[in-house]
Amino acid sequence: MTTNAPKEARRLRELSPHQWRSGLAAWLGWFFDGLDMHLFTLVATPFVMALVHVTASDAPEVKEKGSYIQAAFMVGWALGGGLFGRLGDLLGRSRALCLTILTYALFTGLSAVAQTWWHLMIFRFISALGIGGEWAVGSALLSETWPKRWRPWIAAVLQTGVNLGILLACLTAFLMKGINPRWVFLVGVLPAFIVLWIRRHVPEPEEWAKARQSTRNAHEKLPGVWDLFHGKVRRVTLLTIIVCATGLSGWWAFMFWQQHHVMNLAQLREWSMEAKRGLVAQTFFWIIGISILGNFVAGALARKLGYRRAIALMSAGMVATFIGAFGREWDYRWLTGFWLPAIGFWSGLFGLYTMFLPPLFPTLLRTTGAGFCYNIGRLASGVAIIVFGAQTTSADFRITLLAVGMLFLVPMVVTLFLHEPADEQTLQT
C-alpha cells in the first residue's frame, strides 16, 4: 500500500491521515531513540565501576572502559546508519523503521544482564545499530510525506522527540538513582511495543514507491553506496561527511565527558556517589530541556535565512558558549545551572540536519546518503571520545572540553559550501 501524493497543506487540518501517521511513527521512533541512546551515559560511571569492581569514580579503569563502551556504541551507530539506511532505500521507509526500533529496544533491555564491561560493550554496540538506522529512515519518511514548506518546523518537532526521550531517560535515572544502575536499561524495552502499529498503519511514501517501481520497470540497477562518490553527488557527500563528523564529534564528546567533569569537580569531593548521580541527572535534564527551545530557534533561523546560514550561526553560538563555559573555572552551581544548559541550547543545529541532509541526495540514495554521511560523523565521534579522554591526565576535563568546543568551527564554515536542497525555494514564501 502506498500513500497518496502529499499535498502542500498550509494548516494542520489539511494534512492527510497518512501524513499524520507517518509523522507520529517517525516522532515516536525518535522519542524512544533518545531514551535508549542516553540511558548508558546517565549511569555510565557507577555501572562501569560495578562491572570492573572498583569503588572510586576517578579510577583509570572506569575512564578507560567507559570510553571503550561509548566508542563501541558510536561505531555501532555509524554502521547501523549505513546498514539500515541502505535497507530503507531497498525495502522501504516503514519496514526499515520497524527493524531499527526492534533492534535498539531488544539490546538496550539486554544491557541490564551484562556481567562484564565487554558484555555491556557488545549489547550497546548492537543496540546502536538500530538507533543509528532510525535517524536516516525517520527523517527520509517525513521529508517525503510532509509539506516541504514545513520542513524547518518538522525538523524542530522531530528533534524535540529525541529531547523528550532523553528527558525521560534523565527522569528514569533520577528516580532509580538509589538502586542498581543496571535495572535502568529495562526501560529501554518499551519501544518494541509500537512496531506492530507502524507495520499496520504506516504505508510507504509514494515518492519512494514510484522511484522504486520506475527502476523495476526499466530493469535498472539500484544505486549503491559507491554512487555517493561519483558525479555531482561526490562533492555533496564529502562536504556532508566533514560537517557531520566534526559537529557530532564535538557534541558527543561533550555529552560523555561533561558528566565525568561534573562527577569529579573538586567542590563535590565530599559528596556521596548518590548525590553526584543526582546532580548529573539534573544537569542532563536542563541541557536537554533548553535544547527544545534551541530546536525552534534553529527552525526559525532556517525559515528566515535557509539551512546553511542557520547551521553556521548555531555552530558559532556553540563555539562562543564552550569558551564561556570552560575558558575559566566556575562554581559548580554556575557551571551546571547555566553554562552546560546554554551549550544544550545551541544543539538545536542538529535538528536542522534531519530535513537538510536527505533532500541533498537522489530519492533512491536518500536514506543511504543521509545515513552514511551522518553516521560516519558518529563513527568519528566514537574516536573523538577516546582521543579526548586520553588527552586528559587528571580528573579535570575543563581543558579537554574547551578543545572539544573548537570542533564546531568546522561546520560553521564548511556548511556554507553546501547548497540548499533544490526543492526548498518555497520555504520563505
N, C-alpha and C positions, 0 to 999 in steps of 0.2 A: 504494500500500500504506500502511496506517495502523497505528499501534500499538494494542495492547490498552490499556484504561484502566489507568493506573498504580496499583498497589496501594500502600497506605501501609506499606511494608516497614519493619521495625524493625531488621533485620540485613542485612548486605551480601549474604548468601547468598539472601535473599528477593527481591532485585532481579531483574527480568526481563532477558533478553538485550537487548531493545530499550532498556531504560533504561541498561544498561551501554554500549551502542554510542553512544547519544545523548550520554552523559556523556563518553566518550572523544573523540567528534568535537568537542564544544564545548571540551574541555580542550586538545586539540591545536590547534584554531583559535586559542585564546588564547595558547598557548605560542609559536606562530610569530608571532602578533600582537606579543607582547613583544619577540621577536627583531628583527623588521623595523622596529618603531617606534623602537628605540633605537640602531640602527646609526649613524645620522647624528649623534645627539647625542654619541656617543663619539669621533667623528673630525671633528666639525664644524670646529674651529679649524684643524687642518693641511690639511684638504681645501679649505676655503674660501680659505685662504692660497694654495694652489696654483692655484685657479681664478681668483683676482683678481691673481695674480702679485705678491705681496708676501712679505717674509721675516720680518716682525715680527708676533707673535701679538696684540699690542695695537693694531695699526693700525686706524684708524677704518673702513676698508673691510671688514675682517674682521667687526667687530661689526655693521656695518650690513647687509651681505649675508647674514651668518649669521642675523640676526634675521628678515630677509625670507623666507629659505628655511624656517626653522622656523615662521614665521607662516603661510606658504602651506600647510605640512603640517597645521597645526591647522585652517585653514579647510577644507581637503580632508577632514579627519577629521570636521568638523562636517557638511559637505554629504553625505559618504558615509553617516554615521549616519542622516540623513534619507532619502536615496535607498534604501539597502539595507534600512533599517528598514521603509520602505513596501513594498518588494519582499517582505520577509519575511511581511507580512500578506497580500499578494496572491498570491504564488507558493508560499509555504510556507517553513518554517524551514530544512529541509535543503537545498533548492535554492538559497536565498539565501546560505546559509553557503558553499556551493561557489563561488559567484560572488565573494564577498568575498575568499576565500583566493586565488583565481586573480589577482584584481586586484592585491592587495598584493605577491604573490610576483613577478609579472612586472615590475612597475615599480620594485620595490626592486632587482632584478637590473639593470635598465636604468640605474640611477643610476651604475653602475660606468663607463659610457661617456660620462658628461657631460663636455663640453668647456668649458662656461662656467658661471658661477654660476646663470644663469637656466635652462639646461638642467636642472641639478640641482633647481631650484625646481619646474619642471614635473613631473619624474619623482616627486619627493616628494609633490607635490600629488595626483597620480593614485593613487599607492600608498596615500596616506592615505584616499582614498575607500573602499577595501576594508577598511583597518584600522578605520575608524570604523564601518562597517556590521557588522563581525563582532561588536562588543560587544553591540549590540541583539539580533541574531539568536541568538547563542550563549546569552545569558542567558535569552531567552524560551524557547528549546528546552529548557533544563534546568528552568526553573520550571514547564513544562507536562508534564514527563515524570518527574521525580524526586519522592519524597515531600516534602510541604510541611513536615513537622516537621524535615526535614534541611536546610532552606534556609540557615541561618546557616553550617553546615559546608560545604555546597556552594559558597557564596559564597567561603569561605576557600580551598577547594581550587581553584576556578576562578581566583581571583586569584593563587594560587601558580603556576598555569600561566604567567601573564604574567610573574611574577617570575623563574621559571626560564628563560623565554625571554630576558629581559633579562640574566640571568647568563650565558647562552650568548653574547649579544652582547658582554658585557664580556670574556669569555674570548677570543672571536674578536678583539676589538680589542687585547687584551693580547698574544696570540700573534702578531698581524700588525703590531705596533707599529713594526717596523723596515722595513716595506715601504710602497709607495704606498697611502695610505688608501682610494683608490677601489676596490681589489680586495676590501675588506671587504664591499661590497654584494652580491657574488656569492653569499655565504652565504644571502642573503635569498630565493634562488630555491627553497630546499628545501621550503617548504610546499606548492608546487604538486603534489607527488607524493602527497599524502593525499586530494586531491579525488576521484579515481576511487573510492577505498574508501568515502568518505562517500556518494556518489551510489548506490552499490550496496547498502550495508548499513545506512544510517541513514534510516528512514522518517519521514514527517511525524507530529507528535504528534496523537493522537486529538482532544484538546481543540480544536486549530486546525481539523482536518479537519471535525469536527462543526459548528463555528460557521460555517465556510465553506460547507458543504453546506446548512445551515439558511437562510443568506442566499440561496443559489441557488434553493432550493425556494420560498421566499417571494417571489422576484423582487424582493428588496430591493437598494437601492444600498449598496455597501460604504461604511463610514465613511471619511472622508478626513482630511487634516491639519487642515483648518479645524474639524473636530468636536472637536479638542483645546481649542478656545476657546469652546465652548458648554456650557451647563448646568453640572452639578456637576463635569464634567471640567476646566473652565476654571481653577478655583482650584488644583486639583492641578497642572495644567500650569505655571501661573505660579510657584508656590512651588518646584516642582521645578527649573525653569529657574534661579531665583535660587541655590538650593543648589548645583547643578552648575556654574553659571558662576563663582561665587566660589571654590569648592573646587578646581576643575580649573585655574582661572587661577593660584591660589596654588601648586599642585603643579607645573604645567608651567613656570611662570616660575622656580621653584626648580630644577627638574631641568635647565633650559637654562643659567641664569646661574650656578649654583654651579660648574660646570666652568670657566667663564671666570674666576670669582673665584679658584679654586684655581690655574689656569694663570698668573695674574698676581700671585700673592702676592709681596710684596717679599722674603720669605725664600727664594724659589725663583728669584730673578733670575739667579743664576749656573748654574742647572740647564740641561741640554740639552733640546731640544724632545722628544726621545725619552723622557727621564726624566720630564718633566712629563706626557706622554701616559700613561706607565705609572702614575703616581700618580693621574691622573684615572680611569683604568680600574679601578684597585684601590679607589678611594673609591666609585665606582659599584657595584662588586661588594658592598661592605659595606652600602651604602644599601639595595640591593635584597635582599641576603641577610637582613638583620634584618627587613625588611618581611614576610618569610614568617611569622616569629613574630607580627608585628603582625596579620596576617590572622586567625590563630586566636584571638588575644586579642580581636579585634573580634567574631569569631563567638561566642565565649563570652559576651561582654557582650550581644550581641543575643539570645542564647538566654535569658539571665537577665533582661534589662531591656527587651527589644524593640529594634527597629531605630532608632527615633528617638533614644532616650536614648543608645544605643551610638554613633551617629554624632556626637551632640553632645559626648560625653565624648572621643572620639578627636580631634575638632576642637579641643577645649580643650587637649588634650595637645600638639597641633601648635603652637598659639599659644605656649604656655609654652616649648617647645623652640626655636622660632625666636628668642625673646627671649634664651634662654640662649646660642644659637649665635652670634648676630650683634649682641647688645647690647654686646659688647666685643670687642677683638681677642684672638685666641688664637694660640698656637704652632701651626704647621701640623699637627703630629702630633696635638694635641688636636682641632683642627677636623676633620681628615679621618678620624681614628681613632675619635672618639667622637661629636661633635656632629652631623655630617652623617648618619652612620648612625642616630643617635637620631631624627632627623626622619623617616628612612625607616620606622622602626617604626610611627609613627602613620599612615602611608599605608594601613594596613590598613582604614581607614574606607572607601576606595574599593571594596574588595571587597564591602562591605555594599550598595553601590548596585546590584550585579548582581541580587540577589534582592529588594531592597526596591522598586525602581522599576517593573519590569514588571507585577506584580500590582496596582499602583495604577490601571491602565488596563484598559478592557474588552478582551476577547480579540482582536477584530479591529482594535483600535487599540493592541495591546500593543507590538509592535516599533516601530510608528510613533511612539507616545507616548514610550516609553523612549528610543528612538534620537534623536528630535527634541530632547527636553529635555537628555539627556546631552550631545549633540553641539553644541547651542547653547552649552553650557559650554565645549566645546573651541574653538568659534569665539571666544568671549570670551577664552580663554587665549592664542590666537594674537595678539589685540590686546594683551593684557597683556604678552606677551614684548617687543613693540616699544615699548610705552609705558614699561615699567620700564627697558628698556635705554636709551631716550632720556633718561631722568632721571639716568643715570649719567654724570658728567662726567670720570671718571678710570677707571683700571683696577681700582679698589677697589669691589667690588659689595656691600660689607657692609651699608651703609645701605639700598640697594635691596632686598636680600634680607630685611632686617628688615621693611620695608614690605610685602613680598610675604607674609610670615607673618601679618600682621594681617588679611589677607583671610579667614582661617579663622574669624574672629569671626562672620561672617555665617552660614555653615552651622551653626555651633554654636548659634545662636539660631533661625534660620528653620526648620530641620528639625523642631523641636518643634511647629510649627504644622501639619505634615502629620499624616496618620493612619496607623496601622499597616494594612497590607493586610487586607481583610475576611476572608480565609481563613487568617490567621496565628494565630488563637486557640489552636491546638493546639501551638504552639511550645514552651510551657513546661509541657506536661502529660506 
